[in-house]
Amino acid sequence: MSEALINELKIMLIEGLHLEDIEAEEIIVDEPLFGDGLGLDSIDALEIAVMLDKKYGVKITSEDDRNSEIFASLNTLAAFITENRTK
């Protein structure tokens, strides 16, 4: 996994979701993005999907059965982008 991609995603999440109380270094790559981990919710998932489409050309729909796997952690999200990016 590219460290550069992980760092890009951390910054994108902080800026795109307006996470004001957290620094990029504080985001643990294997920590859950939702619930007890980073604390994101379903609205955040939609916003992330839009950001990923714009920046990487990655399409994630709400009907995708793999969403819980894709959004499990920053590492799983980065792996999905690496495999599916068009930009």
VEXFIZA-613072 format. One line per 10 residues: their letters; for each residue y, x, z of N, C-alpha, C, O, CB. Coordinates in pm, whole numbers, plus 32768, in hexadecimal, padded with zeros to 4 digits. Atoms other than C-alpha are relative to their C-alpha. Glycine has a CB too. Layout:
// VEXFIZA-613072
A) Y X Z Y X Z Y X Z Y X Z Y X Z | ...
//
This chain:
// VEXFIZA-613072
MSEALINELK) 7F8A 8055 8000 8000 8000 8000 807C 8059 8000 8082 80BD 8047 8000 7FA0 807B | 7F86 7FB2 800C 8155 8082 7FA6 805B 7FEC 8079 8081 7F7C 809B 8049 7FDB 7F80 | 7FA3 8005 7F8F 8230 80D7 80D0 8088 7FCB 7FD1 80CD 7F86 801C 8010 808C 8040 | 7F81 8030 8037 835D 8094 7FEF 7FFF 7F68 7FF4 8063 7F26 8014 801B 8040 7F76 | 800A 8092 800C 82E3 7F31 7FA8 8007 7FBF 808A 804B 7F5A 809B 7F7D 7FD8 7FB7 | 7FFD 8036 7F77 82A7 7EF1 811B 8090 7FFF 8034 80BD 7F9B 806C 7FA5 8054 805F | 7F75 7FF8 7FD1 8409 7F66 816B 805A 7F9D 7FB7 80B1 7F60 7FF4 8036 808E 7FEF | 7FB4 8064 804D 849A 7E8F 8052 7FE9 7F74 8038 8047 7F26 8047 7FD8 8004 7F6A | 8021 8085 7FCB 83E4 7D60 80DD 803E 7FE9 8088 8071 7F7C 80A4 7F68 7FEF 8008 | 7FC2 800E 7F7D 845E 7DA0 823D 8094 7FDE 7FF2 80C5 7F82 8034 7FEF 8082 8052
IMLIEGLHLE) 7F71 8018 8015 85C7 7DAF 81C6 8016 7F78 7FC1 8073 7F30 7FE8 803D 806F 7FA9 | 7FF2 8082 8041 8598 7C81 80E4 7FEE 7F8E 8065 8039 7F2D 8063 7F99 7FF3 7F8E | 8017 8068 7F9C 850D 7BB3 8204 8077 7FF6 8060 80A6 7F88 807D 7F7F 801D 804F | 7F91 8000 7FA2 8623 7C19 82F2 807E 7FC5 7FC1 80C0 7F6F 7FFB 801C 808D 8033 | 7F86 802F 8042 873C 7BDE 81F9 7FEF 7F73 7FC8 8047 7F1F 7FDA 8027 8060 7F91 | 8014 8081 8042 86A8 7AB7 813B 7FEC 7F8C 805F 8010 7F1B 8040 7F8B 8009 7FA6 | 801A 806A 7F9F 863F 79F6 8271 8065 8004 8074 805A 7FB8 80D4 7F72 800B 8037 | 7F96 7FF3 7F9B 876E 7A62 833E 7FC6 8016 808C 7FED 7FD3 80EC 805A 7F84 7FFF | 803D 7FDD 7F7F 869A 7AFA 8454 805B 8065 8045 8049 80DE 8035 7F6E 8039 7FED | 7F97 7FAB 7FC8 87BD 7B83 851B 7FD4 8051 807A 8011 80B7 8099 8075 7FAD 8025
DIEAEEIIVD) 8026 7FBF 7F83 8703 7BE9 8657 7F90 8066 7FF1 7F50 808A 8054 7FD7 7F99 8062 | 806F 7FA3 8014 860A 7CDA 85B9 8028 806B 7F9A 806F 8051 7F39 7F82 7FB5 7FD0 | 7FEB 7F8F 805B 8616 7E2F 8511 7F80 8016 7FB1 7F13 7FF2 7FDE 8028 8081 804F | 8074 7FE8 8056 852E 7E98 83F5 7F92 804E 8048 7F1B 8032 8037 802B 804B 7F82 | 8063 7FAD 7FB9 8485 7F9B 84D5 7FB0 7FB0 8065 7F43 7FD8 808C 8047 8075 8047 | 8043 8052 7F9B 8427 7E88 85CA 7F94 7FA5 7FC5 7F42 7F6E 800E 8066 7FAB 804A | 8063 8056 8040 8357 7DC7 84CC 7F7E 804E 7FF1 7F78 80B4 7FAD 8032 7FCD 7F74 | 8083 7FC0 8004 81EA 7E23 84FB 7FB4 7FC8 7F88 7FA6 7F4F 7F7A 7FB0 7FE9 8087 | 8037 8029 8080 8136 7E1B 83AD 7F82 7FA9 800A 7F66 7F5C 7FAF 7FE1 8078 7FAE | 807A 8050 7FF1 7FF3 7D81 8434 8014 7F87 805C 7FB6 7F3C 8076 7F92 8057 8037
EPLFGDGLGL) 7FE2 8071 7FA8 809F 7C86 8519 800C 7F80 7FAD 803E 7F84 7F3C 8083 801A 8051 | 7FF1 807D 804B 808E 7B18 84B0 8092 7FE3 7FDF 80EB 7FFC 8031 7FC4 7F8B 804F | 7F78 8025 8026 81C1 7AA0 83F2 802A 7F7D 8041 80A0 7F66 805A 800C 7FF5 7F67 | 7FE2 8085 7FCB 81A7 7942 8485 7FCC 7FF4 808E 7F79 8043 80BA 7FC3 7F93 7FA6 | 802F 8019 7F78 8176 78B9 85E2 802D 806C 8060 80A3 808E 8066 7F69 7FF6 8003 | 7FE0 7F9F 7F97 8164 79BC 86F6 802D 8087 7FCC 8066 80D6 8018 7F89 8012 8058 | 7FD7 7F80 8039 81A3 7AE0 860C 8096 8006 7FEB 80E3 800A 804A 7FB7 8019 7F7D | 7F71 7FFA 8022 82F0 7AEC 8558 8045 7F7B 801A 80C0 7F75 8021 8011 8029 7F6D | 7FC8 8082 7FDC 831E 797B 85A3 8039 7FAF 7F8D 808D 7F57 7FA2 8069 8013 8064 | 7FCF 804B 8073 835C 78FB 8444 7FBF 7F77 7FFA 7F5A 7F5E 803D 7FE6 804D 7F7D
DSIDALEIAV) 8038 8087 800F 831E 7790 83DE 7FEE 7FDE 7F6D 8003 8033 7F16 805C 7F98 8044 | 801F 8027 808A 82C4 76CC 82A5 807A 8005 7FA4 806C 8023 7F2E 7FC6 7F73 7FFE | 7F86 7FF4 8051 842D 76C2 822C 8015 8092 7FD8 803A 80AF 7F66 807D 7FC9 804D | 7FF6 7F71 801E 8434 783E 8244 7F9D 8027 7F93 7FBE 8079 7F3C 7FE8 8054 807F | 8065 7FE2 8066 82F5 784A 8173 8033 7FD9 7F76 801F 8023 7F15 7F7B 7FB7 801E | 7FC7 802B 8080 83A2 7786 805F 806C 8061 7FD2 8072 8084 7F5C 8038 7F72 800A | 7F95 7FA2 8022 84CE 786E 806B 7FC6 8087 7FD4 7FF8 80C5 7F76 805F 8014 8077 | 8041 7F82 8026 83EB 79A0 805E 7FC6 7FF4 7F74 7FD4 8050 7F23 7F91 8025 8066 | 803C 8014 8085 8334 7911 7F30 806B 8007 7F93 8053 8042 7F29 7FB8 7F78 7FF9 | 7F93 7FFB 8062 8481 78E4 7E79 8031 8090 7FF0 8048 80BE 7F80 8076 7FA4 802B
MLDKKYGVKI) 7FD3 7F75 8008 84F0 7A46 7ED0 7F9C 8058 7FB5 7FC3 80AD 7F65 8017 8039 808E | 8066 7FB0 8044 83A4 7AD9 7E5A 7FFC 7FE4 7F6B 7FE6 803E 7F1B 7F77 7FE6 803D | 7FFB 8024 808D 83BB 7A1D 7D13 8075 8046 7FBB 8065 807F 7F4F 800B 7F67 7FEF | 7F88 7FC2 803B 851C 7A9C 7CD1 7FF4 8097 7FF5 8015 80D1 7F8E 807B 7FDD 8051 | 8000 7F6E 7FFD 84E0 7C05 7D34 7F86 803E 7FBB 7F93 80A4 7F78 8005 802F 808D | 807B 7FC2 8031 8376 7C43 7CCD 7FB8 7FAE 7F95 7F54 7FDB 7F5D 7FA2 8017 8073 | 8042 8054 8062 831D 7B25 7BE2 7F7C 7FC6 8034 7F27 7F9F 7FE4 7FE8 804D 7F82 | 807A 8032 7FC1 820E 7AB5 7CD8 800D 7F6B 8018 806E 7F3E 8057 7FE2 804B 8084 | 7FFE 8092 7FEE 81BE 7942 7CD2 7FA1 7FD8 8070 7F29 7FF5 806B 7FDA 7FB8 7F7C | 8052 8035 7F93 8144 78A2 7E15 8027 7F6E 800F 809C 7F4E 8026 8015 8051 8087
TSEDDRNSEI) 7FE4 808F 7FF2 8126 7729 7E24 7FCB 7FCC 8084 7F73 8009 80C1 7FC3 7FB1 7F8B | 802D 803A 7F80 80FB 764C 7F54 7F70 7FCE 7FF8 7F2F 7FBD 805F 805C 7F8D 8029 | 8089 8031 8011 7FB0 75D2 7EC2 7F97 8070 7FFE 7F20 8054 7FFC 7FF6 7FB2 7F80 | 805C 7F90 8008 7F17 7731 7EB9 7FAC 8007 8080 7FE2 8012 80EE 804D 8084 7FEA | 805B 7FFD 7F8E 7DE4 7735 7F9C 8002 8086 8049 7FD2 808F 80BA 7F73 7FE1 7FD2 | 7FFD 7F7A 7FC4 7E1E 78A8 7FE2 807C 801A 8055 808B 8087 808B 7FF8 8068 7F94 | 7F81 7FE8 7FBB 7F73 7877 8089 7FF0 8038 808D 803B 8091 80B4 804C 7F80 8008 | 8011 7FCB 7F77 7EF1 78B2 81EA 7FD7 8093 7FFD 7FFA 80DF 8057 7F96 7FAD 804D | 8026 7F72 8010 7E59 79FA 8170 8077 8052 7FCE 8091 80BF 8001 7F89 800E 7F9F | 7F8F 7FB8 803B 7F88 7A60 809F 806B 801B 8069 80A0 8089 8071 803B 7FB0 7F8B
FASLNTLAAF) 7F94 7FF6 7F9E 807E 7A1F 81B9 7FD0 8027 808C 801A 8016 80ED 8048 7F7C 8008 | 8037 7FDC 7F7D 7F9E 7A9F 82D5 8053 806C 8045 806C 8063 80BD 7F70 802F 7FF1 | 7FB1 7F92 7FC9 806B 7BDE 8306 8050 8040 7F91 8042 801D 7F1C 7FA4 8069 8047 | 7FB3 7FB8 8065 815B 7CC4 8256 7FA3 8050 7FA5 7FBC 805A 7F2D 8067 805D 8043 | 8060 7FB5 8051 8034 7D97 81E2 7FBB 7FA7 7F99 7FAC 7FD0 7F25 7F97 8041 805A | 8044 8058 8060 7F81 7C6F 8142 8061 7FCE 7F96 803A 7FBB 7F22 7FC0 7F89 8048 | 7F9B 802A 8060 80C3 7BFE 809E 801A 8070 7F9B 8023 8057 7F22 8083 7FD9 8048 | 7FEA 7F8D 8059 80FF 7D5B 8011 7F8A 8015 7FA2 7F9D 8036 7F2D 8019 807F 8053 | 8077 7FF1 8055 7F99 7D6D 7F91 8000 7F98 7F91 7FE0 7FB8 7F1E 7F7F 7FF4 8055 | 7FFA 806B 8065 7FC3 7C20 7EDD 8069 8021 7F96 8050 800F 7F1E 8021 7F78 8042
ITENRTK) 7F96 7FDB 805F 8109 7C96 7E3F 7FD0 8070 7FA5 7FE3 806A 7F2C 8081 802A 8049 | 8031 7F8E 804E 806A 7DDD 7DD0 7F9E 7FD2 7F93 7FA2 8005 7F23 7FBC 8067 805D | 8062 8030 805E 7F50 7D21 7D26 8037 7F9F 7F97 7FFE 7F92 7F2B 7F92 7FBD 8049 | 7FD3 806D 8055 8023 7C0F 7C87 808D 800C 7FC8 80BB 7FB2 7F82 7FF8 7F84 8049 | 7F75 7FF6 802B 8180 7C91 7C41 800B 800E 7F69 7FB6 804B 7F28 8045 8076 8044 | 7FE5 7FF4 808F 8211 7C71 7AE5 8084 804A 7FE7 80A6 8069 7F75 8005 7F74 7FBE | 7F80 7FB8 800B 835D 7D21 7B2B 7FF8 8080 804E 8059 80CC 8052 8077 7FAA 8033
//
